[in-house]
Amino acid sequence: MSAQQSAGKDSTFPANYADFCRFCGLNLRPNRQLAGCYDIFAPPKEPKEGEAKEPSLFERLSEIGVVLVQREGASHRMCKKCFSNIKHIEKGLRFLKPWQQIDDRDFKPTTTTTDASLRQQTPTKQTTVPENQEALAKTPEAVENEKRLREPTPTKTPRAVKKLCSTSSARGLQVALQSSARRLQEPRARTSDAKVTVTYTSRKDKPSNLHCKEDVAGIVENLAKGQVKAAARLMMTCDSLSQELKSQMLQIVETECRNLTSTDNKFLLNRCTAQDLQQFSLTSLHSDLERLAPFALSVLDTISKQSISHSSASAAVSLRGRDKRLSGFSYYINSVLQHGGGGEDSCFQPLK
């Protein structure tokens, strides 16, 4: 429920940009553990004896035309998928560079070259034709041969630039880079101002116009439009508001814990008679927690993925640390172990 859990401020800029891939924006810390990534600016490892020194990841990117710098607001990590794309691009460059050497884009044919090529390709018998004599009609074979040997007419548009990879992968990489740039860029400043008009009953003719600050203007705007979900998400991205909301949530949990420890509410863990232990179950404990502490139970249910047994047991253990009188769960486990094994030693003997 903290601000660091969200992917970014209103899904445009991550709060912890260093935990995302610089190219595709993938979250590299999904379970709070950084895994499956490479440091772009890390120095290369020292080679072993007899082995050549491998270039660093930054140098490999520079060789394929991607020059990066370390700057604030940009991640210095890369995911495994983007790292594999570098290998594909390098493999394509090995084929592209020899082809670029035979590119005829800058070649300008001359008259001498054209005549020489025609003489080599179409050796004919030279004859002298008088100036006053009309030229002989060309045969269809000669016309077809002339068309074939004629220089090709240049196109209106230049030839397409050679691609380093396939069309689909290049398009996907371009979309990923654009998405990453949008995600890592600084949030744009608001171009509109949000104002709140407050009219008091004592002075209706003089309403108060309050100007909203930039960090809360979006929250006020979404609340006015009735978009509560968007407003709540923006509240958690605002540092001052998120801390106050966290304090209020903890206060709710504290109030619910006081209700659980109060003897007037007849909480299940506070009843330790033999008859109560016979009727004890994790399902009934979960129902009691839902009655007296719904907010705290919702947190435990979310952590345990709605598992009644795990959320009830974790609540019982936590409440035992808060108040030793809430020992119903401990007595229940102790009675089950003693009944099943005839004593602690005999019960745990098979486990040794």
N, C-alpha and C positions, 0 to 999 in steps of 0.2 A: 504493500500500500504506500510505499515511498515513491518519491519522484524518480528514482533511478530504475524502477521497474518498467516504466513506460518506454516505448521505443524512441520517443522524442517529443518535443514541444509541438503539440497538435499535429503529430505524425510528419513533421518536416525536418526536425533537427534533433538527433539523439542527445540525451543529457550526458551520456558517457560515450562519446564518439570513438574513443580508442578501443572499445570492445566490438567494433563493427568492421567488416571488410571495407577497404577503401574503394574497391571497384564495384562490387555488387551490393554492398550494404547489409550482408548477412550478419546476424547476431552471433558472435563468437563466444559468448558466455551465456548459453541458454539455461544452464543449471548452476549458475554462479561459479562455474569452473571454466577457466580459459583453456580451450582445446581446439585442435584442428586448424591451426593458423601459422603463418610465417611472418617474421619481422622484416619489413621491406628494407630498412636501413641498417640491419644488423651486419657486422663485419663477417667476411667468410671464415670458415673454419680453417685451422692450420693443416696443410696437407701432410700426409705421411711421407716417409722416405721413399723416393722413387715415383711419387705421384705428382701430377701437375696441379697447380693451384687453381681451384675453381673460382669463377667470378661470383661476386655477391649478387643478391637478387636485384638490388638497385642498378648494378651494371648491366645485368641481363635485360632489364626493362629499358635502359637507355639504348641498348643495341637494336631493339625492335622499334625504337622511335617514341617511347613513353618516358618522359623525363619528369620525375617527381621531386618535390622538396619537402622538408619537414617544416610544417607550419601549424599554427594554432587552429583548431577546428577541423583538422583533417587527420584521419586515422593513419597509423603507420603499420597496420597489419593487413594480411591478405589471407583469404580462405583457401582450402585445398582445391576447390573447383577452379578458381581463377588462376591458381598456380599451375594447374594442368593445362589451362589455356595458353600459358606462356610457352610450354613445350610444343603445343601444336603450331603456334605462330613461328617458333624457331625452326621447326621442321619444314614449314612452308617457305621460309626465307632461303633455305638451302636450295630449293628448286627455283625460286624467283630470281635470285641474283644472276645465275648463268643465263637466264632468259633475258634479263635486262641488258646484258652485254650485246645481244644480237638484235636489239630493238632498232627498227628503221624509222622511228618517228622523226629524228633530226636529219635523215638522209635527203639530200637535194640532188636529183639526177641532172646531169648535163647533157648537151647535145652529142658530145663525143662519146659519152658512155652509152647513150641510147643507140647511136648508130653502130657502135661496136657490138652491142648485144644483139642488134638485129642481124648484123653480118654473120655472127656466130650461130644464131639460131636458124636463119633462113638463107643458106648459101644458094645463090642464083647465078645464072649466066649473064654477064654484063654485055649489053648491046648498045650501039649508038643509034639514037633516034634523031632524025633531022628536026630542026626547029619548026619548019613549015608543015610537018606531018602531024596529023592528029594522033593523040595517044590511043592505044588499043584499049578496047573495053575489057574490064577486069572480069575474070571468071568468078563464079560463086565461091569456089574454094579459096581463091586469093583474097576475096573480101572477108571471108570467115577467118582466115589466117591473120589478116591485118587487124581485125577486131580483137583477136586473142592476144596479139603482141602489143596492142596499144596500152599505154600507161593507164592505170585505173583512175577514174575521176575521183578527186578527193571528196569526202563526205562533208556535209554541212556542219556536223558536230564532230569534235575530236573523239578518238577511240576511248572507250571506257578505261579507267585506271585499273591496273591489275590489282586484284584483291589478295590479301595475305592469307585468307582462309575462305571457306565456303560461304555462300550468301546467307544461309540460315544462321550459321554460327557468328558471322560478322554482325548481322542485324541484332542477334541476341546480346552480343557483347556491347554493342552501341547502346542498346536499351538499358543494360545493366549499369553502364558507366553514367548515363544520364540520370538514372534513378538514384545511384549513389551520390552524384553531385547535388541533386535536389535534397537528399537526406542529410548531407554533411554541410551544406551551405548555411551561413548565418541567417537567422530568421529575418525576414524583411520588416522594415518599420511600417507601422500602420499608417495608412493614408487617410483615415477618417478619425474623427474625435467622437467619443461617447460622453454624453452628458445626462445627468439625472435631474429631473424636476420634482421637488418635494413641495407639496402644498399642505400647510397646516390649517386646521380648522379655526385657529385663533386669528390668522391673518391670510385669508384666502386670496386677497388682492395682491399679496407680495409673496409669490412662490420663490423657493430657493433653488437656484440652478447650480448643481455641483458638477465639476469637471472630473472625469475619471482618469486615473493614471494609466499609463500605457500597459503595465503588467496586469491590470484588472479590467481594462476596457473590453477585452474580448469576453471575459466572464459575464460582465454586466449585459453586454449585447446579446449573448446566448440566453441568459435568463429572461431578458425582455421578450425574446422571440419564443420562449417556451421550450428551448432545446436544453433540457436539464442535463442530459448525458454529456453533451459537448461541454457544457459549463463545468460539470464535475471533473471532466478530464483536464480542463485547463486549470482548475484549482489545484490539482495535484502536481502540475508543472510549475506553479508559482511557489517559490521557496517559503515566503512568509505565510501564505495561506495553507500550504501543505503541513507546515509545522503546527499551526493552530488546529487544523483538522485532526492531526495525529494526537495532539494533546486531548482534544475532546473525545476521541475514540477510546483512548486509554482511560479517561474518566468514566466512560460508560462501562468498560470492563471492570473498573474498580468498584463501581456501584453494584454491579451484578455479583461480584465476589462477596461483597458484604451481605447481599441477600442470601447467598448460599451458606455462609457461616452463621447466619442468624438462627437461633433455636426456634423462633416463632414460625418459621416457614416449613419446618419438619422435612428437611432435606434428607434424601435416602442415605447419604454417607454419614449423617449424624445419628443414625439409628443403628445400634449395634447389639440388640437383643437377639436371642436365639431364634425367635419367631421372624424377626426382620431378616436375619441371615438366610433362613430357609426360603424366603420370598425374593431374595436379591437376584438381580439379573442385569446384564449390561443394557438390555432394551429398556427396562424400567428406569435405570439410571439416566439413559439418554432422554427419556420423556421428562424426568425431573429437571434435567439441565435445560431442556427446551422451554420449560415453564418458568424457571427462575433466571436463567442467563442465556437468552436467545442470541445475543450479539456475540458473546464469547464462544458459544457453541458453533455458530456459523463459521468462525475462523478455524476452529478445530476440524469441522466437517470439510472445509475447503482444503486444508492441509492433508487430511487422510482420504481425500476423494470420496466423500460421503460414506465412509465406512463407520457404521454405528459402533462396532466393537472397539476399533482403534481410537476413535474420538472420545468415547466414554472412558476407556482405560487411561488415556493421556490426561483427561480432565481430572480423574480421581487421583492420579499420582501428583499432579500439579497442586490440587487443593490440599492434599496431605502435607505438602511442604509449606503451605500457607497457614494451616490450622491443624494441629495434631489431633483434635477431636474428630475430624472427618476421616475416620479410620475404618469405615464400613467395608471398603474394598480390600484393605489389608486383612481384616478379620475373615472376610469371605475366602480369600486365597489361602490363608493359613488353615482354615477349617477343611477346605478341599484337599490340601496336601496331607494333612494329618489323617483324614478319613481314607484317602486313597492309599497311603503307604504305611499307616500305623505309626507314624513318627517321621521326623525330618530325615534321620539317618537312613532308615529303610527306604524312604521315598526316593532319595537322591542316590542311593547305592548303585542302581543300574546305569546311571548317567556317568559314573566315574570311569 
